[in-house]
Structures are given as structure tokens and as C-alpha cells.
């Protein structure tokens, strides 16, 4: 009967209460009301950052109301319709009260509650007045109750009517302090740390992780409201608070605690004891291959991220993506145990908390600061962070690098601001540090900066390529090597950089060596970086000489991960476009393996790469390859399937292969006629 809510089920400061159904029994309704009242009272010991007095007054009235409801349940067996109607209205009001208290005690929303303290006080006034009105019209005369119970109702009504339900004076003072701080940011001045701590103490924010939670909540609210042109003022205020919390996290708090899991300054340490037996890949969605934010389990027993599996169903699929079995039901059961594990893992390892994939990838809204206060706050803290990178102790340098890593994770403006402030050369210098955490946080920060156009230029101009390759080859932690590979991938999106990276004798061999690592993220980052470098024709022979072909073919034989298979095929398909690449692939038995993958894979990208590679092998391998393919009867079925079901490119290339195979099979003079077709396809394929 009671509908529990979670932060993801409704918008903040909304009250989606519903009336009990008309056919509900009196006893069920009374029990639900009493349970609801008990649920409200359970919020009493929780921390209220604002509106403490209004919450206390509400708890007092609910406690008295519970005594009255229990009297009704004990005294009446058959209640009149008018009483049931009144109880239903009370149920609606109590739902709203519980939603309000839930928001007042929500961890991470304290700053937003402060700036909304007037609105929240008004809401306390509204729901309590509704409670008084509901009791005022309650048909007490229709049921037999003790006089004490009736007196209790009168007491509740009088007390609610008498209560002012105004914002707490302390909230008003804290609000004034906060506005002064934001004004300082707007003017480009650093605020008084004493004033900042006064606001933080009022809100109960006493550690780094609490600031982080506040920033995450504010970011989610900004993302939700960004397209709402009517809430421009609200967006500016949210952005200003983001700047404030970022400033506090970087400047006010010296220690990164990760919810009390911080150990010895290792801000991105390996998993704790509780994660030693867990494969991190199990925390990732089998569809998106990224850390799940809202894991749900299907009737097949397999778990996926909610938005990924919903997208799968909306595409017309009614099967389990992992097993292929047809589902009897598409009901999604939240996997709260796994969700808690993911959140703990992210907290302990410094991984930014993931949000729903439906809205976390487009960060274009962050190209500019959302307000003058946010812009000022970021610029001020940028100067402080650079100073710590240059002059700080190892611990201070580590924290500064880590804060830059966090700031640049999801904000284009932050990246731009840090690049323009000259952060890049100082981060590059730290790549040579013998402290593993400093090196890792620095390369992770540079990875985020490399996603920015000016950041790419700053890294290359400051001779950063050699230093990044140094981390790739000799990084003190495998995580640092993995991030170095990803950084090279982003740098390789610039044409000139592809040649520069390829000319470094350690770069491509280093990436190939990383493909051998057991860590799947290492493999993936290295593979996409190699693929990006192959766009430059001059890197073709370098990749081929690195011995990557047998390594990738072996990976295709043994890996069950579709992303690794697809990335490996993409590299091999590019190498196969030239004759020396084709020869290397054929000598290692790649043709038979390729046909097997095409016949068995269900992934669209994998099939497209297979078809592209087959065409290249036919064109460059000649009649020998064609003759071997003609002998494989299952191949035609897969190729015809790509004609109708594949992508446009896969369909076109599958048609070309079918044409070649038919010409060979039907021609009386295969050597001459097929060679002519292959020459035609080579011209089309090359150009």
C-alpha cells in the first residue's frame, strides 16, 4: 500500500502522491496510514540541514495523529463511507509529508535545500494546513471514540493553526553568507574561508566526499533542466552552487576520503578487501560494456544497465542479449545488491559515479560556465591547483592532480579553463614522478584534457607525446598505462599527431604489448589507439612489423567480448587493405577464422568488419582465396543475410563478395574472368 520512493523515481521537491483505491478495505487503509505515519517518524533522528524547526513541529503532529488513528483502528470494525473518504485524504497528505522529509534529509542535496529553504518552509505550511483541514472536517460524530481521542484531534488542529512554519533564522543567515560568497566569485575574488566553513558547518558538510555528492546532485539537476528555457534563473543558481562545491572540494578540504575509505593518500587505489574476489567486468553492462548505473535483472537471470536493455527491447528484440533465449516476460527487477557494490567500488577507486546512460554522454552543455559565479570559482581554484602542482609536497601535488582529473571529467569549460591557465606542462612534468598515484592521476587528468581541441595542441606543443609514451611503456601502475593508451587515441584524432606518434619507436610496440595484458580495459584502449593510428598510411608498416597480426588472431579465437572482437577485426580489416597485410593474415590461418566469426556472431559491427576484411582478402589474395571461400557453403548464407540485414556498407561489400564468388563458380575460365572482377573491385575498394 505504501509506495516507497528513491531518488531516481521522482524529481526533487515534487510530491506525486496518489489516492488509495476506492475498493480498499477500512482495515487495510488504517494499517497503511499507521505504517505511513511510522515511516514519517523514522526520519526524526536524521540530519536536517535546513527547516529543522518545521520538521520538529511536523513530527509532533504526526505522533499525535498516530495515537488518534490507532484509537480508530481499535474502536471501529465497520467505518462509514465519510470516514473512509476522510482517511483517504489524510493518506494523500501523509504521502506528501513523507516526500518532503525525504528531500529534506537527502544526502547530497543540502546546498540546494538551503537556497530553497523558503519554498520548503512554504511546503511544510501547505501540507500541515492540509492535515489540519482534513482533521477539521473529519466526521468524528459517526464513530464511537473516547473523548480523549476527540480532544487529541482538536489539539492537533489548534497546534497546526498556531504554528508559523517559517524558515529558520539560522537558515536565513547561512543563505546570506552563501550569497556573499557567490558574489565574491562573480567579482573574481576569493571568498573568506571562515565564511565558507560557516556555511558548510550549517549544512553538515565536513568532508571531501560530502562536497562530491553535492556536486553530483547539482550536476544531475542541471542536466535534467538544461533544455528548459523557462528555468534559466534556476540553472544559473545550480551552476553557481556547482562552482561553490568544486571550490570547497579543491580548496577547503585537504583530504580525499571517498566515504571514509581513503587510505594513505591513494586516491585511486586498487579495490579494497571486499572486492578482491570480484571481476570488475561483472560490474559492467554486457551491452554497453560500461559500468552500470541502474542494474536490472531479466527473467533469464542476467543483469544489464536499465537504459541499455530498454533500448534493446525498443529495437524489437524480445530475447536475452547474452543467451539469445526468448523471454517470457520483459519485467525488469532492480538489482539493488549489485548497485550498492558498484557504488562502493566507484567510491573506493575514485571512479566518478555513473549516471544513467540516457543522459550522461552529451556534455556539450558544459562548453561554457553556467553562471558568472561558477566561472569565477573555477578560475580561482585553477590558480591554486597550479601552485600546488609546482610548489606543493607530494601529497599536495597528488591531490591537485586528482582534483584536476575530477574537474575535467565531465566539463568542457573546466578543460578549457585549465588548458588556458597553463596546467598542461605541469601535469606532463609529473608523469616522470616515482610516486605511482601522482603519475596515474596526472595521466588521467591529461586524458580528459586530450578530449579538448586546445588540450591536444597544448600536450603536443609541450613535448608531451614522448612522456605519454614513457607512461605507456613504463607506467608504475597498469591503470596509468591504460590511460596513456587512451590519451594517444584522442591525440591521434588530429592528422599531424598520427604521424608524430607513429614516428616514436616505442609507441606502437607499447600499444601492442598492452594488448597482451589480461585487463580488458587495457586491451580495448590499446586496440582503439592502434586503429586510430592506422588512419595515417605511414603507420601501416609499423603496425604490421610490431607482430600484431598473430596476437589479434589469437585474441579473436579466445575472447568472448564483442568489443574486443570488433576492435581487433577493425585493425585487421585495415591491414588487409594492403597486400602485405593480407599475406600476414592468410599465413596465420585468418581466412577460416574470419568465416567462422561471420557465421556465428550476432553483433552488427563485428559482421561489418568481417565482410570488409573478406573483400580485402579476396581482392589482394586473388584466386586462391576465392577458391577456398567457394568451398564453404555456409558463407553464402551469411553474406546474403548481410545484404538484407547488414549496414549499408556491409550490404554493399557483401554484394561485391557474392559477385566474385558467383563469377568464379559459374565461369568456364575462372582465371581470366574472376581476375578481371577482382581488378575492378580493387579499384573500387581503394578509391
C-alpha positions in Angstrom: 0.0 0.0 0.0 2.8 2.4 0.8 4.8 3.4 -2.2 8.5 3.8 -1.3 10.4 6.2 -3.5 14.0 6.6 -4.4 16.0 9.5 -5.7 15.7 8.2 -9.3 12.0 7.6 -9.2 10.8 11.3 -9.0 12.1 14.8 -9.4 13.5 16.6 -6.4 10.9 18.7 -4.4 7.9 17.1 -6.2 5.1 15.2 -4.5 3.5 12.6 -6.7 1.0 11.4 -4.1 -1.9 9.2 -5.2 -5.3 8.4 -3.6 -5.9 4.9 -2.2 -8.1 2.8 -4.5 -11.8 3.1 -4.0 -12.2 -0.6 -3.1 -9.7 -0.6 -0.3 -10.9 -2.2 2.9 -11.1 0.1 6.0 -8.7 -2.0 8.0 -6.1 -2.0 5.2 -6.4 1.7 4.8 -6.0 2.3 8.5 -3.0 0.0 8.7 -1.4 1.7 5.7 -2.0 5.1 7.3 -0.4 4.0 10.6 2.6 2.5 8.7 2.9 5.7 6.7 2.9 7.7 9.9 5.6 5.4 11.4 7.6 5.8 8.3 7.4 9.6 8.6 8.5 9.4 12.3 11.5 7.3 11.3 13.0 10.4 9.7 13.1 12.2 13.1 16.7 11.1 14.0 18.1 12.0 10.6 20.0 15.2 9.9 18.1 18.2 8.7 20.4 20.8 7.1 17.5 23.3 6.9 14.0 23.8 8.2 14.8 21.9 11.4 12.1 23.7 13.4 9.4 23.0 10.8 10.4 19.3 10.7 10.2 19.1 14.5 6.7 20.6 14.6 5.6 18.2 11.9 6.9 15.2 13.8 5.0 16.3 16.9 1.7 16.5 15.0 2.2 13.1 13.3 3.0 11.4 16.6 -0.4 12.7 18.0 -2.1 11.7 14.8 -0.8 8.2 15.1 -2.4 7.9 18.5 -5.7 9.0 17.0 -5.5 6.5 14.1 -4.7 3.7 16.5 -7.8 4.6 18.5 -10.0 4.4 15.4 -8.5 1.0 14.4 -9.1 -0.4 17.9 -12.6 1.1 18.4 -14.3 0.6 15.0 -14.9 -2.5 13.0 -17.2 -1.1 10.3 -16.5 2.5 9.2 -18.9 4.8 7.4 -18.1 6.0 3.8 -17.5 9.5 5.0 -14.8 8.3 7.5 -13.1 6.3 4.7 -13.1 9.3 2.5 -11.5 11.4 5.2 -8.9 8.8 5.9 -8.1 8.6 2.2 -7.5 12.4 2.1 -5.2 12.1 5.2 -3.3 9.3 3.4 -2.7 11.6 0.5 -1.4 14.4 2.8 0.9 12.0 4.7 2.4 10.8 1.4 3.4 14.4 0.6 4.8 14.9 4.1 7.0 11.8 3.7 8.2 13.0 0.2 9.1 16.4 1.8 11.0 14.8 4.6 12.8 12.5 2.2 14.1 15.5 0.3 15.0 17.5 3.5 17.2 14.6 4.6 18.6 13.7 1.2 22.3 13.3 1.3 24.0 15.4 -1.4 21.1 18.0 -1.8 21.8 20.2 1.2 23.1 23.3 -0.6 20.1 23.1 -2.9 17.7 22.8 0.0 19.3 25.9 1.6 18.6 28.1 -1.4 15.1 26.6 -1.5 14.5 27.0 2.2 11.7 29.5 1.8 10.0 27.2 -0.7 10.4 24.2 1.6 9.0 26.2 4.6 6.0 27.1 2.5 5.5 23.5 1.6 5.7 22.5 5.3 3.0 25.1 5.8 0.8 23.8 3.0 1.0 20.1 4.0 0.4 20.8 7.7 -2.6 23.1 6.8 -4.0 20.3 4.7 -3.6 17.9 7.6 -5.5 20.4 9.9 -8.2 20.8 7.3 -8.6 17.1 6.9 -9.0 16.6 10.6 -11.3 19.7 10.9 -13.8 18.1 8.6 -13.3 14.6 9.9 -16.8 13.1 10.8 -16.0 12.3 14.4 -19.7 12.0 15.4 -20.1 9.0 13.1 -17.8 6.7 15.1 -17.6 5.8 18.7 -14.4 7.1 20.1 -13.2 8.0 23.6 -13.3 11.7 24.4 -9.6 11.7 24.8 -9.2 10.8 21.2 -11.5 13.6 20.1 -9.6 16.0 22.3 -6.4 14.9 20.7 -7.7 15.8 17.2 -8.7 19.3 18.5 -5.2 19.7 19.9 -3.5 18.8 16.6 -5.7 21.2 14.7 -5.0 24.1 17.2 -1.3 23.5 17.2 -1.1 23.4 13.4 -3.1 26.6 13.1 -0.9 28.3 15.6 2.4 27.2 14.1 4.0 29.7 11.7 6.1 27.3 9.6 8.6 30.0 8.7 12.2 29.5 7.5 14.6 29.0 10.4 16.6 32.2 11.3 19.8 30.2 11.1 18.9 29.2 7.5 18.4 32.8 6.6 21.9 33.7 8.0 23.5 30.8 6.2 21.8 31.9 3.0 23.1 35.4 3.3 26.7 34.1 3.8 26.3 31.8 0.7 25.1 34.7 -1.5 28.0 36.8 -0.4 30.4 34.0 -1.3 28.8 33.7 -4.7 29.1 37.4 -5.2 32.8 37.2 -4.5 33.2 34.5 -7.2 31.3 36.7 -9.7 33.7 39.6 -8.9 36.7 37.2 -9.4 37.7 37.4 -5.7 38.5 34.5 -3.3 35.9 34.4 -0.5 36.7 34.3 3.2 37.4 30.7 4.2 35.8 31.4 7.6 32.6 32.4 5.9 32.7 29.3 3.7 33.3 27.0 6.7 30.3 28.6 8.5 28.0 27.7 5.6 29.5 24.2 5.3 29.1 23.6 9.0 25.5 24.8 8.9 24.9 22.3 6.1 26.7 19.5 7.9 29.3 19.2 5.1 32.5 18.3 6.8 34.5 16.2 4.4 35.5 16.0 0.7 33.2 13.2 -0.2 30.2 15.2 1.0 31.1 18.0 -1.4 31.5 15.5 -4.1 27.9 14.2 -3.5 26.6 17.7 -3.6 28.3 18.4 -6.9 26.9 15.1 -8.4 23.4 16.0 -7.3 23.7 19.5 -8.7 25.0 18.2 -12.0 22.1 15.8 -12.4 19.6 18.6 -11.7 21.4 20.8 -14.3 21.3 18.0 -16.8 17.6 17.5 -16.3 16.7 21.2 -16.6 19.2 22.2 -19.3 16.7 22.2 -22.1 14.0 24.0 -20.1 14.3 27.7 -21.2 11.8 28.8 -18.6 14.2 27.9 -15.8 17.2 30.0 -16.7 17.5 31.6 -13.3 17.3 28.2 -11.6 20.0 26.8 -13.9 22.3 29.8 -13.1 21.8 29.2 -9.4 22.5 25.5 -9.8 25.7 26.2 -11.7 26.8 28.8 -9.1 26.4 26.1 -6.4 28.4 23.7 -8.6 31.2 26.2 -8.6 31.0 26.7 -4.9 31.1 23.0 -4.2 34.0 22.4 -6.6 35.9 25.2 -4.9 35.2 23.8 -1.4 36.2 20.3 -2.5 39.5 21.5 -4.0 40.5 24.3 -1.6 38.8 23.8 1.7 39.2 20.1 2.3 42.8 18.8 2.3 41.9 15.1 2.5 40.1 12.9 -0.1 38.1 10.5 2.0 36.0 8.5 -0.5 33.3 8.0 2.1 35.9 7.1 4.8 37.7 4.6 2.5 40.7 6.9 1.9 44.0 5.2 2.7 47.4 6.7 2.7 46.8 9.2 0.0 45.9 6.6 -2.6 43.1 8.4 -4.3 42.7 5.8 -7.0 43.8 2.7 -5.2 43.0 -0.8 -6.1 39.9 -2.4 -4.8 39.7 -3.0 -1.1 39.4 -6.3 0.6 35.7 -6.5 -0.2 36.4 -6.5 -3.9 39.3 -8.9 -4.1 37.2 -11.8 -5.4 35.2 -9.7 -7.8 35.9 -9.3 -11.6 35.3 -5.6 -12.3 33.9 -6.6 -15.7 31.0 -8.2 -13.9 30.0 -4.6 -12.8 29.7 -3.6 -16.4 26.7 -3.9 -18.7 27.1 -6.7 -21.3 25.5 -4.4 -23.9 27.3 -1.0 -23.3 30.4 -2.6 -21.7 30.4 0.3 -19.3 29.9 0.5 -15.5 26.2 0.1 -14.8 24.4 2.9 -13.1 21.0 1.2 -12.7 21.4 -2.6 -12.9 18.3 -4.6 -13.6 17.9 -8.4 -13.9 15.8 -10.2 -16.5 13.9 -13.4 -16.1 16.9 -15.2 -17.7 18.9 -14.3 -14.6 21.3 -11.9 -16.5 21.8 -8.3 -15.4 22.0 -5.2 -17.7 22.0 -1.5 -17.3 18.4 -0.3 -17.4 18.7 2.1 -20.3 20.7 -0.4 -22.4 18.2 -3.2 -22.1 15.2 -0.8 -22.6 16.9 0.3 -25.9 17.3 -3.4 -26.8 13.6 -4.1 -26.2 12.6 -1.0 -28.1 14.6 -2.2 -31.1 12.1 -5.1 -31.4 14.1 -7.7 -29.5 12.4 -9.9 -27.0 15.4 -12.1 -26.1 18.2 -12.0 -23.5 21.1 -10.4 -25.3 23.6 -12.6 -23.6 22.0 -16.0 -24.1 19.7 -15.4 -27.0 16.8 -17.1 -25.2 13.3 -15.8 -25.8 12.0 -14.1 -22.7 8.6 -14.9 -21.2 8.5 -11.5 -19.6 10.3 -8.2 -20.1 9.9 -7.2 -16.5 13.0 -5.5 -15.1 13.9 -6.3 -11.5 16.2 -3.7 -9.9 19.4 -5.4 -8.7 20.0 -3.3 -5.6 22.8 -5.5 -4.2 24.8 -5.1 -7.4 24.0 -1.4 -7.5 25.4 -1.0 -4.0 28.5 -2.9 -4.9 29.1 -0.7 -7.9 28.6 2.5 -5.9 31.1 1.2 -3.3 33.6 0.2 -5.9 33.4 3.7 -7.6 33.8 5.4 -4.2 36.8 3.3 -3.2 38.6 3.6 -6.5 37.9 7.3 -7.3 35.7 6.4 -10.3 33.2 9.2 -10.9 29.7 7.9 -10.0 28.0 6.8 -13.2 24.6 8.2 -14.1 22.0 6.8 -16.5 23.5 6.3 -20.0 20.5 8.1 -21.4 21.9 11.5 -20.5 25.5 11.3 -19.4 27.3 11.3 -22.7 26.3 14.6 -24.1 28.4 17.2 -22.2 28.1 19.9 -24.8 26.1 21.9 -22.3 29.3 22.3 -20.3 31.1 24.2 -23.0 30.5 27.4 -21.1 30.2 28.1 -17.4 26.5 28.1 -16.3 26.9 31.3 -14.3 29.4 34.1 -13.6 29.9 32.7 -10.1 30.8 29.2 -11.4 33.2 30.8 -13.9 34.9 32.8 -11.2 35.1 29.9 -8.8 36.8 27.6 -11.3 39.3 30.3 -12.4 40.3 31.0 -8.8 40.7 27.3 -7.8 42.6 26.7 -11.1 45.3 29.1 -9.9 45.5 27.4 -6.5 45.8 23.9 -8.1 48.6 25.0 -10.4 50.5 26.4 -7.5 50.2 23.1 -5.7 51.4 21.2 -8.8 54.5 23.4 -8.9 55.3 24.1 -5.3 53.4 21.5 -3.2 54.5 18.5 -1.3 54.0 15.0 -2.9 50.7 14.7 -1.1 49.6 18.2 -2.3 50.7 17.5 -5.9 48.8 14.2 -5.8 45.6 15.8 -4.6 45.9 18.7 -7.1 46.4 16.3 -10.0 43.4 14.3 -8.7 41.2 17.3 -8.4 42.1 18.3 -12.0 41.2 14.8 -13.0 37.8 15.2 -11.4 37.2 18.7 -12.7 38.0 17.7 -16.3 36.0 14.5 -16.3 32.6 15.9 -17.5 33.1 19.6 -18.1 34.4 21.2 -21.3 34.6 24.6 -19.7 36.8 23.2 -16.9 39.1 21.6 -19.5 39.4 24.9 -21.4 40.0 26.9 -18.3 42.8 24.6 -17.1 44.4 24.5 -20.5 44.4 28.3 -20.9 45.8 28.7 -17.4 48.9 26.6 -18.3 48.2 23.4 -16.4 49.3 21.0 -19.1 53.1 21.4 -18.8 53.0 20.9 -15.1 50.9 17.8 -15.4 53.4 16.5 -18.0 56.3 17.0 -15.6 54.5 14.8 -13.1 54.4 11.9 -15.5 58.1 11.3 -14.6 57.2 11.1 -10.8 58.2 8.0 -9.0 55.0 8.2 -6.9 52.6 5.9 -8.7 49.5 7.8 -7.6 50.8 11.1 -8.7 51.7 9.6 -12.1 48.3 7.9 -12.5 46.3 11.0 -11.5 48.3 13.2 -13.8 47.9 10.9 -16.9 44.2 10.5 -16.1 43.9 14.3 -16.0 45.8 14.6 -19.3 43.5 12.0 -20.8 40.4 14.2 -20.0 42.3 17.3 -21.3 43.2 15.5 -24.5 39.5 15.4 -25.4 39.6 19.2 -25.8 40.9 20.6 -29.1 43.2 23.1 -27.3 44.2 20.5 -24.9 45.6 18.3 -27.7 47.6 21.2 -29.0 49.0 22.0 -25.6 50.1 18.5 -25.0 51.9 18.2 -28.3 53.4 21.7 -28.1 54.9 20.9 -24.7 56.6 17.8 -26.0 54.1 15.6 -24.2 54.0 12.7 -26.7 57.2 11.2 -25.6 56.2 11.5 -21.9 52.9 9.8 -22.6 54.6 7.0 -24.4 57.0 6.7 -21.5 54.0 6.1 -19.2 52.6 3.7 -21.8 55.7 1.6 -21.7 57.0 2.0 -18.1 54.0 3.3 -16.1 54.2 2.5 -12.4 50.6 1.1 -12.4 48.8 -0.7 -15.1 46.0 1.8 -14.8 48.4 4.6 -15.8 49.5 2.6 -18.9 45.8 2.0 -19.8 45.1 5.8 -19.6 48.2 6.6 -21.6 46.8 4.4 -24.4 43.5 6.2 -24.3 45.3 9.6 -24.4 47.1 8.5 -27.5 43.8 7.6 -29.1 42.4 11.1 -28.5 45.6 12.7 -29.7 45.5 10.6 -32.8 42.3 12.2 -33.9 44.5 15.1 -35.2 46.1 14.1 -38.5 49.5 15.5 -37.8 49.7 13.7 -34.4 49.2 10.3 -36.0 52.4 10.7 -37.9 54.3 12.1 -34.8 53.1 9.2 -32.6 53.9 6.6 -35.2 57.5 8.0 -35.5 58.1 7.4 -31.8 59.8 3.9 -31.9 58.2 2.9 -28.6 54.6 4.0 -29.2 53.1 1.2 -31.4 55.2 -1.6 -29.8 53.9 -0.3 -26.4 50.3 -0.4 -27.5 50.8 -3.9 -28.9 52.4 -5.0 -25.6 49.3 -3.6 -23.8 47.0 -5.8 -25.9 48.7 -8.8 -24.3 47.6 -7.6 -20.8 44.9 -9.6 -19.1 43.0 -6.5 -18.2 40.2 -6.0 -20.8 40.2 -2.2 -20.5 43.9 -2.2 -21.3 43.2 -4.3 -24.4 40.4 -2.1 -25.5 42.2 1.2 -25.1 45.3 -0.2 -26.9 43.2 -1.6 -29.8 41.3 1.7 -30.4 44.6 3.6 -30.3 46.2 1.3 -32.9 43.1 1.6 -35.0 43.3 5.4 -34.8 47.0 5.4 -35.8 46.3 3.3 -38.8 44.3 6.1 -40.4 47.8 7.5 -41.3 49.1 5.3 -44.2 52.7 5.7 -42.9 51.8 3.7 -39.8 50.7 0.6 -41.7 54.1 -1.0 -42.0 54.9 -0.1 -38.4 51.8 -1.8 -37.0 52.4 -4.8 -39.2 56.1 -5.0 -38.1 55.0 -5.0 -34.5 53.7 -8.5 -34.7 50.1 -7.5 -34.1 48.5 -9.9 -36.6 49.1 -13.2 -34.8 48.3 -11.5 -31.5 44.9 -10.3 -32.8 44.0 -13.6 -34.5 44.7 -15.3 -31.2 42.5 -12.8 -29.4 39.7 -13.5 -31.9 40.0 -17.2 -31.1 39.8 -16.8 -27.3 37.9 -13.6 -26.5 34.2 -13.7 -25.8 33.9 -9.9 -25.5 32.2 -8.4 -28.6 34.0 -5.0 -28.2 37.5 -6.6 -28.3 36.5 -8.8 -31.2 35.1 -5.9 -33.2 38.2 -3.7 -32.4 40.6 -6.5 -33.4 38.7 -7.0 -36.7 38.7 -3.3 -37.4 42.6 -3.3 -37.2 42.9 -6.5 -39.3 40.5 -5.2 -41.9 42.6 -2.0 -42.3 45.8 -4.1 -42.5 44.2 -6.4 -45.1 43.6 -3.5 -47.5 47.3 -3.8 -48.5 48.9 -6.9 -49.9 51.5 -7.4 -47.2 48.7 -7.2 -44.6 46.7 -9.8 -46.5 49.7 -12.1 -46.7 50.3 -11.9 -43.0 46.7 -12.7 -42.2 46.4 -15.6 -44.6 49.7 -17.2 -43.4 48.3 -17.3 -39.8 45.0 -19.0 -40.8 42.9 -15.9 -40.6 40.6 -16.7 -43.5 38.9 -19.7 -41.9 38.7 -17.9 -38.5 37.1 -15.0 -40.2 34.4 -17.1 -41.9 33.6 -18.8 -38.5 33.1 -15.4 -36.8 30.9 -14.1 -39.6 28.7 -17.2 -39.4 28.3 -17.1 -35.6 28.5 -13.5 -34.5 25.3 -11.6 -33.7 27.0 -8.1 -33.4 26.4 -5.8 -36.3 29.8 -4.1 -36.1 31.6 -7.4 -36.0 29.8 -8.6 -39.1 30.6 -5.4 -41.0 34.3 -5.7 -40.2 34.2 -9.4 -41.2 32.7 -8.5 -44.6 35.2 -5.7 -45.2 38.1 -7.9 -44.3 36.8 -10.8 -46.5 36.5 -8.4 -49.5 40.0 -7.1 -48.9 41.4 -10.7 -48.7 39.6 -11.6 -51.9 41.0 -8.6 -53.8 44.5 -8.8 -52.5 44.7 -12.6 -52.1 43.4 -13.4 -55.6 42.1 -16.7 -57.0 43.5 -18.8 -54.2 41.4 -17.0 -51.5 38.3 -17.0 -53.8 38.7 -20.8 -54.4 38.8 -21.5 -50.7 35.8 -19.4 -50.0 33.7 -21.0 -52.7 34.2 -24.4 -50.9 32.5 -23.1 -47.8 28.7 -23.5 -48.2 27.7 -21.7 -45.0 29.4 -18.5 -46.1 26.8 -17.6 -48.8 24.0 -17.8 -46.2 25.8 -15.2 -44.0 26.6 -13.0 -47.0 23.0 -13.0 -48.2 21.9 -12.2 -44.7 24.1 -9.1 -44.7 22.5 -8.0 -48.0 19.2 -7.6 -46.2 20.1 -7.1 -42.6 23.5 -5.5 -42.5 24.6 -1.9 -42.5 24.7 -0.1 -45.9 28.5 -0.6 -46.1 28.3 -4.3 -45.1 25.5 -4.9 -47.6 27.5 -3.3 -50.4 30.6 -5.2 -49.6 28.7 -8.5 -49.1 27.2 -8.0 -52.6 30.7 -7.5 -54.1 31.9 -10.7 -52.5 28.9 -12.6 -53.7 29.5 -11.3 -57.2 33.1 -12.5 -57.1 32.2 -16.0 -55.8 29.4 -16.4 -58.4 31.7 -15.4 -61.2 34.3 -18.0 -60.0 31.7 -20.7 -59.6 29.9 -20.2 -63.0 32.8 -19.2 -65.3 34.3 -21.7 -67.7 37.5 -19.8 -67.4 37.8 -18.7 -63.7 41.3 -17.4 -64.0 40.6 -14.7 -66.6 37.1 -13.7 -65.7 37.5 -13.6 -62.0 40.8 -11.8 -62.2 39.0 -9.1 -64.1 36.3 -8.8 -61.5 38.9 -8.7 -58.7 40.8 -5.9 -60.5 37.5 -3.9 -60.8 36.8 -4.5 -57.1 40.4 -3.5 -56.2 39.9 -0.2 -57.9 36.6 0.4 -56.2 37.9 -0.7 -52.9 41.0 1.5 -53.0 39.2 4.6 -54.2 
